[in-house]
């Protein structure tokens, strides 16, 4: 299929605008799902959302007039684009200078385009069409005659992270989407693109927060599922404490985890590897360090906090933007808000510094929490800890937990 596409530029970013049918889109484009592809940044399909869209198609409703957005490497698009011949008749409104032909049948055999926005719409078509017979007129309509507005984003080979940033930009201005995944992917692109001076501790902290808000834990209850506000720009974000507050609160814990030797060995070993193996080594090392911190220290420690002050938490399922989400936080208590997070994570770091290992730190932390005279009510808003919202206040709360200061 050869289509006329209008080329336009915003600052230094080049785009093409055209229309394509489902058959073509399905053959040229893929979704880069996080975890399945080194460049992955999209979450798996939302089955509830997909089901609603398929139902809309069955009811002959238009899914959305907004454009499907595709990313493609700049080097590849040059192979399939040709200028429009002035002798070809076209409407006077066509901008001949910027209009091009794009041949979507040429050399596109391995899904050269990536779906940045619109994966659910195309998946809904796929689901709907698979139940139609090929001789059914509806099949022909949906495969070849139903067309989508399409915007193609040209991505420089050495700057693939621009694609993830565009994905984040689109979704941060629309319905809530768990952008933690896109943030993780963006950091992975730094590794793939061999960016200099990569802050690996920064990567690890981001992965720690991602694990906390998504992992159920193995042997311990994880009270931080959906508890950290990743998309703080959203009007009613899911979570109880801001991303930056939690991020800063675990800074000392990471410094005391002695990752330096492991990271230095990783850097040395990765220099001799090709890009694919280098990425795999760095990625697995960062995942291993962050998972160990989460599963061996943070989740067990916070499980002790949950067991001690259970009434300050509230396990429930909530409906958020049409989806059911499990949470454990209780907005009526300080314990998972900035005050509690700083005080408790600082206490964890203090114990870790003394004990030296995650296992020993959890044991000592458990003893301290078990002996604390504070009750769930101590964490109640506007109660005992009211006004302790400064760094000095966080230290006072930590002292209260340790029974060094106590007044009820």
N, C-alpha and C positions, 0 to 999 in steps of 0.2 A: 504494500500500500504506500503510495506516494502522496504526501499531503503538503499543502501550503502552510507555512508557519511564519509568523511575524516575529522578527528578532527585536528585542529591546534591551536597554541597559539601565540599571539603577546603580549609581556610583560605578564601581568596577565589576559588578555582578551582571552577567549576561543571561538572558532568558529567551526561550522561544514559546510562543503561544499558538496552539492549534486545537484540532478536535480529532478524537480517535474512537473507534468502536471497541467493545469489550474483547473481541477476538484478537485484535492487535495488541491491546494492552496486556492481555493474559499471556501472550507469547513473548513479549519483549521485556516485561518488568517483573521484579521480584521484591519481596519484603525482606529486609535484613533484620532478622529477629535476634535480640540480645541472647547470647549464649550459643546460638547455632552457627554464628559467623563471626570471624574476628572483627569485622566492621559493623556488627549488629548493634542497633540502638532502639528497635521497636519492641514493645511488649507483645506477648502472645495475644491472639484474638480474644475479645470479650464475647463469650458465647451468648450472654443475654442480649447484648447490643446487636450481635449478628442475627439472632433470631427475630428481633423486632424489624430489622431491615429486610429480611427475607419476607416477612409478613407484609411489609409495605409493598414489595414488588408484586406479590400475589394479588394485592388490592389495586394494582396499577397506579400506585402513588409515585411521584417523582422523589427519588431518594434525596438528592441535593443538587442545586444548580451550581454550587461552587466547584472550582477546578480540582481535578486530580493533579497532584504535584509530583513530578518525577525528577530524580537526580541522574545525571549521566556525566561520565568523564569527558572533559573538553577534547581530549585527544581523539576519542572515539567518534564524537559527533561530527568532527570535521570530515570523516570518511563517508558519511551518508548524507551530507548537506550539499546542495548545488543551487546556483542562482536561478531565478526565474528568467526565462527568455522573454525579452521585451516584445517579441513578435507574437507571443501567446496572448490570446484575448483574455482579458480579465476586467473586473469592474474598476472603474476609475478611482475608487476609494482605496484600492490595494496600494500600499506603500512599496513600490517595486524595489527601491533601494534596500529596504530592510526585510522584505519578504523573501523567503527561501523555500525550496522544495526539500523535504526530508523523506528519504526513501526508507521506510520502516521494514522493507523486505530484504534489505541488503546486509548481509553479514551479521544479522542479529540472531544468533543461535544459542547464546548462553545468557539470556536475561541481562543485557548490558545496562538496562535502566533500573533504577531503584525507586520504589514507591515511598516518597517522603510523607505524603498525606493522601488518604483515600483507600487505605488497605481494607477497611471494613466494607466499603461500597463494592469493591471488586470481589471480595470474598463472598458477599451476599449474592452477587450475580452468579458466581461459581456454584454456590449451594443451590440456588434456584434452578439453574440450567441443568444441573446433573439429574434432575427429576423429569426433564422434558425429553421427548423423542425427537430425533434429528429431523424427521419429516414434519414435525409439528410447526406450523407457521410462527408460533410464539418463539420457537427455538431460533429460527432465522432472524426474527426481529431482535431478540436479545443479544445474539452473537454479533450481528453485523450492522444492524440499522439503528440501534439505540446508541447514541454517541455521547461522549463526555468531553467537556472542556478540559484541556490539558495544558499545564504549564511545565516546561522542561527547564530545569536549572542546570547550567553548565558548571561543573565542578573541576577545579584544577587537580591533577593527579597528586600533587604534593600538598594539597590542602583539603583532604577529604573531610576534615573536621568541620568545615563550613557547612556541610550537609546536615550534620547533627545540630549545629547551632540554629540552622533554619527550622529544623524539626521542633526544637525547643521553643523558638520564637512563635511559631504557628500555634502550638498547643498551650503555651502559657497565656495566650490571649483568648483561648476558647474554653471549652469544657475542661474541668479538672482532669489532668492526666498525670500519672505518677512520674514526674520529671526526674526523680532520682536515677532512673534507668538511663535517661538521656545524658545526665551528668556523668555517670559512670562511663558511658560509651565515649563521651567527648574526651575524657582523660585517657581512655584506651587509644584513641586516635593519636594522642601525643606520642605514645610509645610506637605505634605503627609508622608514624611520620618521622621518627627519630629526632624529635624535638630535643634541643639541648637544655640542660639544667632542669630536668623534670623533678618536681618535688614528690618523691615517692611516699613520704609520710602523708602528704596531702591526699594522695591516692588511697592510701590505706584507711585514713579516717573516713573518707567518703564511702568506701566499701563497708566499713564497720557500721555506719549509719544505715546503709542499704540493707545489710543483713539484719540489723535490729528491727527495722520496721517491716521486714518481710518473712523472716525465718521463725517457724514455730518453736524452734529449739529441739533438742534431741531428748534429753532426760529432764530438763528444767523448763518451767513455765517462763515464757518470754512476755513480760508485761509491756514491752515497747512496740508491739505490732501496731502499725499505723499511728504511733504516738508522737512522731516528730514531724513538724510542719515543713515539708520540702518546698512546696510552692507557696511561699509567704505572700505573694502578690494576689493570690486568690482571695475573694471576699470572705468566704467561710471555709478556710482550709481544714483538711483532716489532720488531727494531731493536737497536742496540748502545749508543746514547747517548740520554740523556733529552731530551725536547722543550725543557725550560727551559734546559738547559745549552747546546744548540745555538742556541737563540733568543738567549740572552745573548751568546754568542760572536760573533755577527754584528752586534751593536749598533753598534760603531764603524764597521764597513763601511758601514752604512746612513747614518750621520751624515756620512761622507766622500763619499757618492754625490751630494750636492748636489741632493736632491729638492725643496728648499724652493721654488724659483722655479716649478717645474712644478706643485706642489701648490697654491701660492697662485693661479696663473693658473687652475687647475681650479676652485678655490672661487669665484673671481670670475665665471667664465663660467657655472658651474652655477646661480648665483642667478637667472638670467633664464630658466631652462628649466622646463618642466613636469616632474612627478615622473618620468615614464618616461624622458625625455631626460636629466634630471639624473642619474638612476641609471646610465644607459648611459655617460655621460661619465665619472663618477667611477670606475665599475667598469673601464672600458677603460683609464683613466689608471693606476690602481693595478696592473692586470694588466700593462700595458706596462712600468712601472718595475720590477716584481718579476721579470718574465720576462727583462728585459735584465740585471739583476743576476745571475740564475741562469745564463743561457746565455752571457753575455759575460765573466763573471768567475769565479763559484764553480765551475761544472762544469769549465771549462778549467783552472783552477788545481788543483783536486783531481785532474784527470786526470794532471797532472804529478806529483803526489804518488803516485798509483797506479803510474805508469810507473817512478818512481824506486825505490819500496819495494814492488814487486809481491807479494813473499812475505808481506807484512803484511796482505794482503787475501785473501779466499777467495771466488771466484765460484761460486755453487752454487744449485740449486733446492731449497727445503725445503718440507715439508708442514706447514702451520700451520692448525690448526682445520679440517682437511679440504680446504684449498685449497693449490695449489702457488704458492709465492712465490719470486721471484728476489732474492738478496741478494749482497752483495760483502764484507761485513764478516767479520772473524776475531776471535773473542772472546779469542784467545791473545795479542793485540797491543794496545798502547795507542793506536795511531794514529787510530782512529775513536772512541775513548772520550773522556771529558771532557778528559784531559790533552792528547791529540793535537789534539782539536778546538779547544780554547782557544789552544794554541800556534800551530797552523797558520793559523787564521782571524785571529789577532792579527797574524801575519806578513803575511798578505794585506792587512790594513788598513794596516799600516805602509808597505808598498810602494805601496798606492793613494794614501796621503797624500803620498808623495814624487813619484809619477809623474802623478797627477791624472786619468788616464783608465783605463777598464777594459782597453783594448787594450795600453797601455803597461805597466800593472801586471802583466798576465799575462806579458808578455815578460820583465820584470825578475824576477818571481817564478820563472819557468821557469829563468832563469839561476842564481838562488840555490839552488834545489832541485837542479839539475844538478851544481853545484859542492859540494854538501854531502858531508861525509865520513861521515855517518851511513849505516848499512846497514839492511836490513829487520830484522836481528837486534837492532839498537839499540832497536827499538820493542817487543821481546819483553817480556811481563809478567815481573815480578820480576827484570828485568835492569837495564840501564844507567839507566833512568828511574824505577826504583822509589823511591817516597817523594816524588816531585815532583808532589804533588796539590794544592798551594796556588797562589795567584796568583804568588808568588815562584818556585815550581817551574815554572809554565807559562812564565815569562820565561826561566828557565834552559834549558828545552827549546828555546825559540825561538833562544836564543844558540847552542845546540848545532847546530841546523839551519844556522845562518849561519857555522859554524866559529869562532865567537868563543870558545866553550868546547868542548873536545873531549877526551874520554877514553873509550876502548873497553875 
